[in-house]
Amino acid sequence: MIEMTKRPAVFLDRDGTLIEEVNFLSEVEHLRVFDYTEHALQRLKDAGFLLIVVTNQSGIGRSLYTEADMHAIHDALQERTNSLIDGFYFCPHVPDAGCDCRKPGTGMFLRAETDHAIEIAASWMIGDKKIDIEAGKNAGVQTILVRTGYGAEHSESISGVADIVTDDLGEAAEIILARSAEIVL
């Protein structure tokens, strides 16, 4: 049996991190990708990181939109980012469902780790909410809170919880790349 070489990943929240926050985004025409998203993802990909989206999508569990609607948004996001994302993991459950996949749970991280041979200890989580940071901490990865989406209002309430707080995904990517270069040296 051939063992796959493990690689570090950057786990990414979707709404408010990669794209503009739209409450219960259900239609592709409302998808707005931040201007810097593709460039940031390309820089991380070029440095050898896997790019994994982990997203709570309770709108499915609330019957506000279908799983097919969500997949259409993910397909459009892939198209607009030059297919840089290696995997999409989502939790369709409502907050009180008691599942293991909903952030701050680690189910999505564990599935991605198995599917993609991820080196968790060298990985990162970038998100705009306290729940994203808690999920990253629970999964054992380094965390960055971005001030886009809900991040501006969450940054003060989780001061000291996130490893790093920065303005957006572009800055987060540069910090990860700088930290990775320090480790190699």
C-alpha contacts under 8 A as a table, 3 or more apart, distances in Angstrom:
res1	aa1	res2	aa2	distance
4	M	117	A	6.49
5	T	117	A	6.89
6	K	116	H	7.93
6	K	117	A	4.85
6	K	118	I	5.08
6	K	119	E	5.15
7	R	48	G	7.50
7	R	49	F	6.76
7	R	50	L	7.02
7	R	117	A	6.54
7	R	118	I	4.96
7	R	119	E	5.10
8	P	48	G	7.55
8	P	49	F	5.39
8	P	50	L	6.34
8	P	118	I	5.53
8	P	119	E	4.79
8	P	120	I	6.48
8	P	121	A	7.79
8	P	122	A	5.23
8	P	123	S	4.86
9	A	49	F	4.88
9	A	50	L	4.33
9	A	51	L	5.76
9	A	52	I	6.89
9	A	118	I	6.28
9	A	119	E	7.18
9	A	120	I	7.38
9	A	122	A	7.45
9	A	123	S	4.81
9	A	124	W	6.43
10	V	49	F	6.36
10	V	50	L	6.16
10	V	51	L	5.17
10	V	52	I	6.22
10	V	123	S	5.72
10	V	124	W	4.76
10	V	125	M	5.77
10	V	126	I	7.27
11	F	51	L	6.17
11	F	52	I	4.76
11	F	53	V	5.67
11	F	54	V	6.44
11	F	123	S	7.60
11	F	124	W	5.97
11	F	125	M	4.57
11	F	126	I	6.28
12	L	17	T	7.25
12	L	18	L	7.53
12	L	51	L	7.25
12	L	52	I	5.99
12	L	53	V	4.64
12	L	54	V	5.93
12	L	55	T	7.99
12	L	125	M	5.87
12	L	126	I	5.07
12	L	127	G	6.21
13	D	16	G	7.60
13	D	17	T	5.84
13	D	18	L	7.10
13	D	53	V	5.79
13	D	54	V	5.42
13	D	55	T	5.55
13	D	125	M	7.79
13	D	126	I	6.29
13	D	127	G	4.91
13	D	128	D	7.38
13	D	132	D	6.95
14	R	17	T	5.54
14	R	18	L	5.24
14	R	19	I	6.36
14	R	53	V	6.31
14	R	54	V	7.01
14	R	55	T	5.87
14	R	127	G	7.81
15	D	18	L	6.28
15	D	19	I	5.36
15	D	20	E	6.12
15	D	21	E	4.99
15	D	22	V	7.21
15	D	55	T	7.83
15	D	149	G	7.10
16	G	19	I	5.44
16	G	20	E	4.97
16	G	21	E	4.45
16	G	127	G	7.59
16	G	128	D	6.02
16	G	148	T	5.67
16	G	149	G	3.67
16	G	150	Y	6.56
16	G	151	G	7.79
17	T	20	E	7.20
17	T	126	I	7.39
17	T	127	G	5.70
17	T	128	D	5.94
17	T	146	V	6.94
17	T	148	T	6.32
17	T	149	G	6.49
17	T	168	D	7.32
17	T	169	L	6.47
18	L	33	V	6.31
18	L	34	F	6.33
18	L	37	T	5.86
18	L	169	L	7.12
19	I	31	L	7.10
19	I	32	R	5.57
19	I	33	V	4.27
19	I	34	F	5.35
19	I	37	T	7.80
20	E	31	L	7.39
20	E	32	R	5.49
20	E	33	V	6.28
20	E	34	F	6.51
20	E	148	T	7.99
20	E	149	G	6.44
21	E	149	G	5.34
21	E	150	Y	7.88
22	V	25	L	5.28
22	V	30	H	7.60
22	V	31	L	7.98
24	F	57	Q	7.77
24	F	59	G	5.83
24	F	64	L	7.58
25	L	30	H	7.04
25	L	31	L	7.43
26	S	30	H	7.79
26	S	64	L	7.91
26	S	65	Y	5.87
26	S	69	D	5.86
26	S	70	M	6.40
26	S	73	I	7.46
27	E	30	H	5.65
27	E	31	L	7.13
27	E	69	D	6.76
27	E	73	I	6.98
28	V	31	L	5.21
28	V	72	A	6.82
28	V	73	I	5.29
28	V	76	A	6.90
31	L	73	I	7.22
31	L	77	L	7.95
33	V	37	T	6.76
33	V	77	L	7.46
33	V	80	R	7.63
34	F	37	T	5.39
35	D	38	E	7.37
36	Y	39	H	5.50
36	Y	40	A	6.11
36	Y	169	L	7.41
36	Y	170	G	5.92
37	T	40	A	5.24
37	T	41	L	6.11
37	T	81	T	7.37
37	T	169	L	6.73
37	T	170	G	6.82
38	E	41	L	5.14
38	E	42	Q	6.04
38	E	80	R	7.65
38	E	81	T	4.88
38	E	82	N	7.38
38	E	84	L	7.94
39	H	42	Q	5.09
39	H	43	R	6.23
39	H	170	G	7.60
40	A	43	R	5.22
40	A	44	L	6.37
40	A	169	L	6.68
40	A	170	G	5.07
40	A	173	A	5.77
40	A	174	E	7.90
41	L	44	L	5.18
41	L	45	K	6.04
41	L	51	L	7.50
41	L	81	T	7.87
41	L	84	L	6.69
41	L	85	I	7.89
41	L	173	A	7.65
42	Q	45	K	5.00
42	Q	46	D	5.96
42	Q	84	L	6.84
43	R	46	D	5.16
43	R	47	A	6.36
43	R	173	A	7.34
44	L	47	A	5.13
44	L	48	G	6.65
44	L	49	F	5.61
44	L	50	L	7.96
44	L	51	L	7.88
44	L	173	A	6.45
44	L	177	L	7.12
45	K	48	G	5.19
45	K	49	F	5.09
45	K	50	L	6.45
45	K	51	L	7.12
45	K	84	L	7.24
46	D	49	F	7.40
47	A	177	L	7.36
50	L	85	I	7.63
50	L	86	D	6.17
50	L	118	I	7.94
51	L	84	L	7.23
51	L	85	I	5.05
51	L	86	D	5.25
51	L	87	G	6.86
52	I	85	I	6.18
52	I	86	D	5.72
52	I	87	G	4.86
52	I	88	F	5.96
52	I	89	Y	7.50
52	I	112	A	7.50
53	V	85	I	7.37
53	V	87	G	6.21
53	V	88	F	4.75
53	V	89	Y	5.98
53	V	90	F	7.97
54	V	88	F	6.27
54	V	89	Y	4.89
54	V	90	F	5.73
54	V	108	M	6.38
54	V	109	F	7.49
55	T	88	F	7.93
55	T	89	Y	6.41
55	T	90	F	4.80
55	T	91	C	6.45
55	T	103	K	7.78
56	N	90	F	5.63
56	N	91	C	4.79
56	N	92	P	6.53
56	N	93	H	7.74
56	N	102	R	5.96
56	N	103	K	6.62
57	Q	60	I	6.09
57	Q	61	G	7.70
57	Q	90	F	6.36
57	Q	91	C	5.56
57	Q	92	P	4.85
57	Q	93	H	6.99
58	S	61	G	5.03
58	S	62	R	6.10
58	S	91	C	7.02
58	S	92	P	4.99
58	S	93	H	5.04
58	S	94	V	4.77
58	S	95	P	7.11
59	G	62	R	4.94
59	G	63	S	6.06
59	G	64	L	5.00
59	G	65	Y	5.91
59	G	66	T	7.93
59	G	92	P	7.13
59	G	94	V	7.72
60	I	63	S	5.08
60	I	64	L	6.01
60	I	65	Y	5.35
60	I	66	T	5.42
60	I	67	E	6.22
60	I	92	P	5.29
60	I	93	H	7.08
61	G	64	L	7.72
61	G	92	P	5.44
61	G	93	H	4.91
61	G	94	V	5.48
62	R	65	Y	7.92
62	R	93	H	7.96
62	R	94	V	6.68
63	S	66	T	6.82
65	Y	69	D	6.23
65	Y	70	M	7.57
66	T	69	D	5.10
66	T	70	M	6.58
67	E	70	M	5.07
67	E	71	H	6.21
67	E	92	P	7.96
68	A	71	H	5.02
68	A	72	A	6.17
69	D	72	A	5.13
69	D	73	I	6.52
70	M	73	I	5.14
70	M	74	H	6.35
71	H	74	H	4.92
71	H	75	D	6.04
72	A	75	D	5.03
72	A	76	A	6.19
73	I	76	A	5.05
73	I	77	L	6.07
74	H	77	L	4.93
74	H	78	Q	6.14
74	H	88	F	7.68
75	D	78	Q	5.11
75	D	79	E	6.25
76	A	79	E	4.96
76	A	80	R	6.17
77	L	80	R	5.10
77	L	81	T	6.13
78	Q	81	T	5.16
78	Q	82	N	6.07
78	Q	83	S	4.46
78	Q	84	L	6.75
78	Q	85	I	6.61
79	E	82	N	5.43
79	E	83	S	5.80
80	R	83	S	7.56
81	T	84	L	6.02
81	T	85	I	7.85
83	S	86	D	7.92
85	I	88	F	7.58
87	G	112	A	7.59
89	Y	108	M	5.79
89	Y	112	A	7.46
90	F	101	C	7.71
90	F	102	R	7.98
90	F	108	M	6.91
91	C	101	C	5.64
91	C	102	R	5.31
91	C	108	M	7.65
93	H	97	A	6.10
93	H	99	C	7.35
93	H	102	R	7.08
94	V	97	A	5.54
95	P	98	G	7.52
95	P	102	R	7.38
99	C	102	R	6.27
100	D	105	G	5.35
100	D	106	T	6.49
100	D	107	G	5.14
101	C	105	G	5.54
101	C	106	T	5.96
101	C	107	G	4.02
101	C	108	M	5.33
102	R	105	G	5.32
102	R	106	T	7.46
102	R	107	G	7.23
102	R	108	M	7.69
103	K	106	T	6.62
103	K	131	I	6.06
103	K	132	D	6.50
103	K	134	E	7.75
103	K	135	A	5.38
104	P	131	I	5.23
104	P	132	D	6.42
104	P	133	I	7.83
104	P	134	E	5.40
104	P	135	A	3.87
104	P	136	G	7.66
104	P	138	N	7.19
105	G	108	M	7.88
105	G	135	A	5.75
105	G	138	N	7.13
106	T	109	F	5.21
106	T	110	L	6.15
106	T	135	A	6.20
106	T	136	G	7.99
106	T	138	N	6.59
106	T	139	A	5.66
107	G	110	L	5.15
107	G	111	R	6.22
108	M	111	R	5.24
108	M	112	A	6.15
109	F	112	A	5.13
109	F	113	E	5.97
109	F	139	A	6.66
110	L	113	E	5.00
110	L	114	T	6.31
110	L	139	A	7.89
111	R	114	T	5.26
111	R	115	D	6.06
112	A	115	D	4.99
112	A	116	H	5.80
112	A	117	A	7.82
112	A	118	I	7.39
113	E	116	H	5.52
113	E	117	A	5.38
113	E	118	I	4.68
113	E	119	E	7.49
113	E	120	I	7.30
114	T	117	A	5.46
114	T	118	I	7.12
118	I	123	S	7.89
119	E	122	A	5.73
119	E	123	S	6.51
120	I	123	S	5.04
120	I	139	A	7.77
120	I	140	G	6.68
120	I	141	V	6.08
121	A	140	G	6.56
121	A	141	V	5.94
122	A	141	V	7.05
122	A	142	Q	7.89
123	S	141	V	5.30
123	S	142	Q	6.43
124	W	136	G	7.33
124	W	141	V	5.09
124	W	142	Q	4.64
124	W	143	T	5.58
124	W	144	I	7.52
125	M	132	D	7.41
125	M	133	I	7.07
125	M	136	G	5.38
125	M	141	V	6.47
125	M	142	Q	6.21
125	M	143	T	4.80
125	M	144	I	6.21
126	I	132	D	7.32
126	I	133	I	7.52
126	I	143	T	5.99
126	I	144	I	4.82
126	I	145	L	5.92
126	I	146	V	6.99
126	I	169	L	7.59
126	I	172	A	7.54
127	G	132	D	5.29
127	G	133	I	6.68
127	G	144	I	6.59
127	G	145	L	5.26
127	G	146	V	5.99
127	G	151	G	7.75
128	D	132	D	6.84
128	D	145	L	5.39
128	D	146	V	5.08
128	D	147	R	6.27
128	D	148	T	6.29
128	D	149	G	5.95
128	D	150	Y	5.49
128	D	151	G	4.22
128	D	152	A	8.00
128	D	154	H	7.46
129	K	132	D	5.31
129	K	133	I	6.74
129	K	145	L	7.07
129	K	150	Y	6.02
129	K	151	G	5.69
129	K	154	H	6.03
130	K	133	I	5.18
130	K	134	E	6.15
130	K	145	L	7.97
130	K	154	H	6.29
130	K	158	I	6.54
131	I	134	E	5.02
131	I	135	A	6.04
132	D	135	A	5.10
132	D	136	G	6.24
133	I	136	G	5.07
133	I	137	K	6.16
133	I	143	T	5.89
133	I	144	I	7.14
133	I	145	L	6.79
133	I	161	V	7.44
133	I	162	A	5.94
134	E	137	K	5.05
134	E	138	N	6.03
135	A	138	N	5.01
135	A	139	A	6.09
136	G	139	A	5.04
136	G	140	G	6.22
136	G	141	V	5.35
136	G	142	Q	6.71
136	G	143	T	6.01
137	K	140	G	5.11
137	K	141	V	5.85
137	K	142	Q	6.89
137	K	143	T	6.99
138	N	141	V	7.82
142	Q	163	D	6.39
143	T	162	A	5.45
143	T	163	D	5.19
143	T	164	I	6.47
144	I	162	A	5.84
144	I	163	D	5.96
144	I	164	I	4.73
144	I	165	V	5.57
144	I	166	T	7.15
144	I	172	A	6.79
145	L	151	G	6.56
145	L	155	S	7.10
145	L	162	A	6.19
145	L	164	I	6.34
145	L	165	V	4.73
145	L	166	T	6.35
146	V	151	G	5.43
146	V	152	A	7.67
146	V	165	V	5.91
146	V	166	T	5.06
146	V	167	D	5.27
146	V	168	D	4.88
146	V	169	L	6.55
146	V	172	A	7.37
147	R	150	Y	6.85
147	R	151	G	3.80
147	R	152	A	4.34
147	R	153	E	7.79
147	R	154	H	7.93
147	R	155	S	6.84
147	R	165	V	7.41
147	R	166	T	6.29
147	R	167	D	4.82
147	R	168	D	6.00
148	T	151	G	5.15
148	T	152	A	6.37
148	T	167	D	6.67
148	T	168	D	5.86
149	G	152	A	7.32
150	Y	153	E	5.74
150	Y	154	H	6.29
151	G	154	H	4.93
151	G	155	S	5.68
152	A	155	S	5.44
152	A	156	E	7.79
153	E	156	E	6.77
153	E	157	S	7.63
154	H	157	S	5.30
154	H	158	I	6.35
155	S	158	I	5.61
155	S	159	S	6.06
155	S	165	V	7.02
156	E	159	S	5.24
158	I	161	V	5.16
158	I	162	A	6.64
159	S	162	A	6.70
160	G	163	D	6.98
162	A	165	V	6.64
166	T	171	E	6.45
166	T	172	A	6.32
167	D	171	E	6.54
167	D	172	A	7.77
168	D	171	E	5.54
168	D	172	A	6.25
169	L	172	A	4.84
169	L	173	A	6.03
170	G	173	A	5.25
170	G	174	E	6.50
171	E	174	E	5.14
171	E	175	I	6.31
172	A	175	I	5.15
172	A	176	I	6.27
173	A	176	I	5.13
173	A	177	L	6.14
174	E	177	L	5.07
174	E	178	A	6.10
175	I	178	A	5.09
175	I	179	R	6.11
176	I	179	R	5.13
176	I	180	S	6.04
177	L	180	S	5.05
177	L	181	A	6.17
178	A	181	A	5.14
178	A	182	E	6.37
179	R	182	E	5.11
179	R	183	I	6.50
180	S	183	I	5.20
180	S	184	V	6.43
181	A	184	V	5.17
181	A	185	L	6.27
182	E	185	L	5.24
